Amino acid sequence: MNIGSLLPSHARYRPNHTAVVFEDSRLSFREFNSRVNRLANALSSLEVKKGDKVATILPNCLSLLETYWAVAKIGAVVVPLSPLLREKALTALLKDSDGGTIIASLDFAEPLATIRHELHNVPDERLIVTASSPVPGFQTYDELTCRASEAEPPKTEIVDGDPCTIIYSSGTTGTPKGIVHTHYIRAIYCTLFASTFRMSPESVVLHSGSIVFNGAFLTLMPAMYLGAKYILHKSFDPRTFVETVARESVTHVMMVPSQIVALLSSPYFSAEALKSLEMIGTVGAPLHLEHKEKLNHCLPGRFYELYGLTEGFMTVLDKNHYASKPNSVGPPQPFFDMRIINWQGKDVPPGEIGEIVGRGPALMPGYYKRPDLTAQAIVDGWLHTGDLGYVDEDGFLYLVDRKKDMIISGGTNVFPKDIEEIIVQHPAVREAAVFGIPSEKWGETPLAAVILHQSDAVTAEGLCEWINERVDAKNQRVCAVTIVEDFPRSSAGKTLKRLLREPYWSGRDEKI
């Protein structure tokens, strides 16, 4: 079950159908497969073999898409790293992943040259950049591929358990860990999400977020499985997004909440221009009800919400369930099981809050080279998510918050999401993030960081008063509001609350 076999199948049986659109490039399956073959054969000529790790440090681009499929064809393992990484973090992940080949953007030539002495298992010929570099010691992507054959590379025998990708966690709760996905798991992504999102070979998929984020694979894999058109943007821009949907009659999009909020706030947002959409999915973090309602009012019957972990458990709120369960993130996917457990590991009844644990066919075999962390995360075959939630009588999951984000104030539990849902109802607020800071009296107390639509729309003091008049309990009152231009975010677009908390807890014993 080699994921790399999907592309040559479409190149043979529907060669002229558009496979990939990126900026000015529009490639048929035959053309895209030829480009991928060149890279696969070039990597093979560098003696990249089955199981070897190929690390990428690339923004959204054709080279990154080609690398995903070329590496799969030859049985190697792709390790997509965020181009937002700094030298120290980049060095740590390159060494941790055992990356023996690096394909990077030109921007990373100088940083890689700086840390070259630490990359002991990377031969000079396997340091590849996307354009000619003034820094010596690199070959270019085009030089490597232009002299390689367009023929299919020799077939590599793959079994279900062979690794396909190593995705590093976004680091929202600490040091990133390498999450191993096998060819079987990626095949599950192909079939399961093609069905869940009602995709077909005639679908048109648009992705505007980073494709090093695992959430991108939720539509990338089924698009390739079905042979659908896949449109990739270099980055998210509301105007470009709307124009592309209208021009290309896009049917399926997967977005993170911050993109949906930006889209809804944009003057270019138009229900008429977006009418071709059949699925608007959100993933990566909870989307507040205020924004869900606005989206569903303007574009009814299209909204899907996915809750899940890259480690391999997920639920989906289907578009037909939204009207009756708007606050839910849906039931487990087919072939998945879910439990809600208390602090003692015992199942709790519907309506009672506990930790979400799950299992299913997309469950990772483990964290790369970290059996200790794997054993903590997967106990008796069940993935412990670290997230808190409850189920209703129908078995639909409702997220409460992350265990790590929960605030214990005066000995009682305060869930930031409850306060955030109130804050985003203020007409001046675009996004909100609530977290706990030290309090001599209460131990912890909530503080709200907010992004406004306009910088002078409201004062921090006025907003603090407005929030505290509306929260349900005294321990939900925020001690202060801080107005910021943006939140620290991962490459996936997730808000990094640990970085917001860090200045307040510096020097204290707290799980930042």
N, C-alpha and C positions, 0 to 999 in steps of 0.2 A: 504494500500500500504506500507507494512513493507519491507524495504530494506533487513532486516535480513532473509526474506523468500527466497532469491535468492540461497544462498548456500545449504540449505537442498533440494531444487528442483534438483540441479545438483547432489547432493550426492545420490539421489534416481534414477534419470534417466540416468546419465552417471557417475556412481560411480568410475570407474577405470581410467577415464581421468585425466591427471596430472592437478592439480589446482594451486599449488604453488611450486616454487623452490627458496630456500634460502640457500646459501652456500652448505653444504653437505646434506641438507634435500630436498627430493622430495616427496610431498604429493599428493595423489589422492584426488578427491572431497570427497569421503567417509572418508578418514583419516583426512583431514582438518576440515570437518564438526564435526567429533567426538571431536577434540581438542577444537574447538570453543564452542561446547556444554558444555564441561567440565567447561570452563571459565564462560559461561552464567549461568550455574547452581550454580557455586561457588559464583558468584556475587549475585545471588538471595538469596543464603543462608546467605549472609551478609546483607540481606534486602535492596539491591539496587533495586529501583523500577522505574517504568515508570516516565520519566522526571528528574530523578536524574542525576547529572553531574559526569562523570568519567574522571578525568584528567590523561593524560599520559605524562611522561617525558622520552621518549625512543628514541634511534637511530633506524634506520631501522633494524627490527628484526621480527621473527615470532610472538613474543608476541604482537607486535604492530598491525600486521595484524589480529591476532586472536581477539584482543580487539575491533577493528573496527566492526567486524561482530557479536561478542558476545553481545556487548552493544546494537547494533541495534535490535537483536533478543528480548531482554527483554524490549525494549522501552526506555532505558536510553539514555543519550546524551553524546557522546564522545567529549572531549576537548583536542585535540593533541597540546601539547606545545613543543617548540623547546628545544632540549637538549643543545643548546648554551646559554640559559638564565643564568644569574647570580642571586644570592640570592635575591637581591632587586626586580628585574623585575619578578622573579619567584613568589615571595610572592604576588606581586601586581596582577598578572594574576590568581593565584590560588584563591585569595580572590574575585577578580572581577567575576570569572566564577562560584562561589559557588560550586567548586569541593568538593564533599563529599567523594570521593574515589580517591586515587592516586596510579597509577601503574608506577613505575620508574625504571630506571636502577640502578645497585648497586652504580655507581658513585654518585648518588644523595642521598644516605642514610645519609651521614654526613650533607650536606646542608639542607635536610629536617628536620633532628634532630635539627639543629640550629634554624630553623624558626617554629618548631613544636608548640610553644606556641601561634603563631598567627593563626593557622589553627583550629579554634574553632569548625568547623562543620565536621571535619574528625575524626571518631572514630579510636582507635588504630588498630582494626582488619581490617580497610580499608586502612592502609598504607602498600603497597605491593611493594617489590623490586624483581628484576629478579634473584637474587642469595643470598645465605646466607650472612648476614651482621655482621661484628664485632660490629656495632652500634646497641644497643638494641632498641626494640620497633617496629620491622617490621616482617611481615611474608613473606615468599618467594612465588613467583609465582607458582613454582612447587608444594610446599606444599599445596597451596590453590586449585590447579586444580587436583592433582593426586587422591584426595579422592572424587571428584565430579563425577556425572553420565555423561555418554556419550549420554544419551537419549535427545531428543528434549526438551527444557524447555517449561513450560506452555505457550500457545499462548497469546501474548499481543496484544490487539486491538489497531491498529494505524489508525489515520485519516491523510489525506494529509498534514495538517498544523502542525502536531506534529514535534518538533525539532529532528534532527538526529545528527548534529554536530555543534559545535561552533568553528570556525576557527579564530584565532587572526591574524589580519593584520600584515604584516611583519615589520611595523614601518618605512617604507622608508620616510614617511613625518611626523612622530611624534609618540605619544603614541599609541600602538596597541589597536585596538577595536575588540570586539568579534562579528564576523559576523555569524548570525544564518542561518543554512541551514536545511530545513525540509526534511522529507522522500520524499515528492513530488519533491523537487528540485533535490535530489540525483537520483530519478528515471528519471528525465529529462536528467541528465548527462549520465545515462545508455543508453538511447535510442538515444538521439541526437548525441552523439559522436561516438557511434557504427556505425551510418549511415555516419556521416561526415568523419570519418577516414577509412571507408570501411572495418570495422572489421567483423570477422565471428567467429563461434565456433572453427574453425581450426587455428585462429590467434595465434601467440606467442608474448606476450608483455613483454618487458624488461623495468624496471625502475631503474635508478642508482642514482637518486636524492632523497632528503629527502621526505618521504611520509607524513610528517606533513604539507607540503606545499600544498595548495589547487590544484595547477597545477597537482599534482600526481593523483588526482581523475579523471582527464580527460581521463586517460586510465584504471585506477583501476576499476572504476565503470562499464564501458562497458565490460571489461574483465570478471567481475563476472556475469554481466547480460547475456552474451553470453555463459559462461562456457569455456572461452579460458584459455590457460596456461599463468600464470603470474610469471615472474622471477623478483626477487628483489635482488639488490645488497646492501651491507652494506653501500657503498659510491661509488662515481664515481672515476674510474681509467681508463684512455684511453685504456691501454693494456687489462685489464680484460673485458672492454666493448667490444672491437673488438673480442676477443677470444670467449666470450659468444655468440655474434651474429652469428659467424661462426659455433660454435659447436651446438647451439640450433635452428639454422635456424629462428632467430627472424624476425618477420615481422613488428612490430610496436614499436616505441620508442618516448617518449616525453622528451625533454631536454630544459634546460635554455641556453641562448646564451653563457655564459661562458664555459659551457661544450662542446658546438659545437666548439668554438674557440680552446679549449684545444685538442679536438679530431683531428681537422684539422692540428694542429701544432705538433701532436704526430708522432714519427717515426713508430708507430704501425698502423697508419691509412692506410687502404687498401680497395680500392673499390671492389676488388675481395672478400675479407673476409666479406664485408658488403652487398654483392649482394642480399641476401635474404630479405633485408628491402623493405617494400612496403610503409611505412610512416615514415618520419623523421619530427617530429613536434617540433616547438619551441614556448616557452611561457615564460612570466615573465618579459620580457624587449625587446626592439627592437633589432633585429639582424642586424648589419650593412651590407649594400649591398655588400661590399667587401667579406664578409664571406659567404653570401648567394650565390654569383656567384661561388665561389670556390666549395661549397658543391654541387650545382646543376650541375656544370661541371663534377664533379667526380661521382655523383650519381643522374643522371637526373630523373625527373618525380616522385620524392618522397617527395618533400619539402612542408610542410604545415606550415603556420604561424598563430598563434592565438593571437589576442589582446583581453584582457578581464580583468574584475575586479572580485575578489571573491564575491563582492557585487551582481553580477548577470547580467552583460551585456557583450556580446562578439561578435566578428567578426572572420571569418576564411578565410585566403587566401588558396584556394584549390590548389592542385598540378597542376591541369590543367589550372589554371589562372596565374601561376607564370610567364610564358614566356611573356605574354602580360602586366602584372601588377607587375613587380618585386619589386617596391617600396611600393606597397599597402599592407595593412593587411586585405584585403578582404571586402566582404559585410557582413551585419548582418546575423546571423544564422536564419533558418526558425522559424517563430513565434516571431521573435524579430523585434523591430522598432528602428530607429536611427534618430537623428536630430543633426545638427550643429547650435549652437546659438551664438549670439554676447553678449557683456557685458550687454545689456539690456534685454536679454532673447528672442530675436527675431531670427527666422530662417534666415540663410544666404544662398546665392546661391552657386552652385557648384564652386569650386576653391577658395572660400573665407575661411580664417582660423577662427575658433571659437571653443567653448568648445563642446566636444562630450557628448551628453546625450542619454540615451537609456532605453528601457524597454523590458521585455520578461518574459517567464515562469520560469526562474531561478533567478528572482529578490528576494533578501533576504527579509524576513518580517521585518528585522531591525537589528540594533546593540544591543547586549544584554544589557539590563538595561539602554540604552541610547536613549530614545525617542527624546531628544534634537538634538543629532547628526544625528539620523535617519531622522528627519524632515529637516535638512540641506542638507542631501545627496539625499533624494527622495522627489521631489516636484511634486505634482499632478501626481504621478505614474511614473515619469521619474527620473532615476538615473543620477545625475550630477557627471561625472567621474573626473573632475579636469584635464583632458587631453585636449590638443589642437590638432586639425586636420582639414582636409577638405575632401570633397568627389569630385570625378570627375563626368563627365556627366553620367557615367554608375552606379553611386551610390557606388563605391568602396571607402573605407576609406583609407586615408593617414595620418599617425601620424606625428605631428610636434614636440611636446614636452609636458612635464607636465607644467601646469600653474606655479607651484611652482619652477620649474627649469629654467623658462624663465629668461633671463638676460635683464635688462633695462639699456642700456648704452647710455648716451647722449640723453635720451628721446626716443630712438628707441628700438624695440624688437630684441633681439638676441637669436636664438634658438640653444642650445648646440649641439643638434643632427646633425645640418648642419655642424658644425665644426668637430665633431667626425667622420663623414663619410669621411672627408678629411684626418684626422690624421691616420686612420687605413689603408689607402692606402700606407703609408710608409712601406717599407719591414722590418724594424726593429721593428715595433710596433705590439704587440699582442692585447692589449685592450686599450681603451681611455675613459676618463670621463672628460667632460668639465663642469665647474660651475663658477658662478660669485663671485668675491671677491670685497671688497670696493675699490673705487677709488675717490680721492678728485676731480679729473677733470670731470669724467664721471658718478659718482654715483656707477656704477658697471663696471667691466671689466672682460673678460673671462680669466680663468686660466685652463690649461690642465694638468691632471694627467695621466700618461701612464705606462703601463706594457710592457716591451720589451721582445723579444724572447731571447736575450742575453744581459747581463747587460752592456757590453762594446760596443754594436752595434752602438750607436750614443750618442752624448752629448746632454744634455738638451738645451743648447744654439743653437746647430746646428739644432735640431729638431724644436725649436721655430721659427727659421729663415725659415726653410723649410715650416712650416705650414702657416706662414704669407705671404709667396710668392704665396700661392695657394687659400686662402680664397677669397670669392666673394666681400666682402666689408670691409672697414677699421674698422668698429665696430666689425667685427668678428675676428680681430687679437688678438691672445692671448698675455697677458702681460708676461707670463712665462710658462715654462714647468717644472713639477716636476716628476721625475722618481721614481716609487714605486715598491715594490716586488709584492704587491697584493692590492686590494681594500677592504675596509670593506664591508661585504656582509651579507644579511639576510640568514635565514635558507633555503630560496628558491633559493639562489644564486644571488639575485638582488644586484646591486651596491648601497650602501647607500650614496648617494651624500650629504645628510645633515651632515653626519659625516666627509666627506671631507671638506665641507664648514665651519664647526663649528669653527675650530681654527682661521679662518680669520675674523669671525663675532663676536667673543666672546666679550661680553660687549656692543654690538650694538643692535639697534632695527631692527631685521631682522627675517623673518620667516624661521628659520633654520629647 
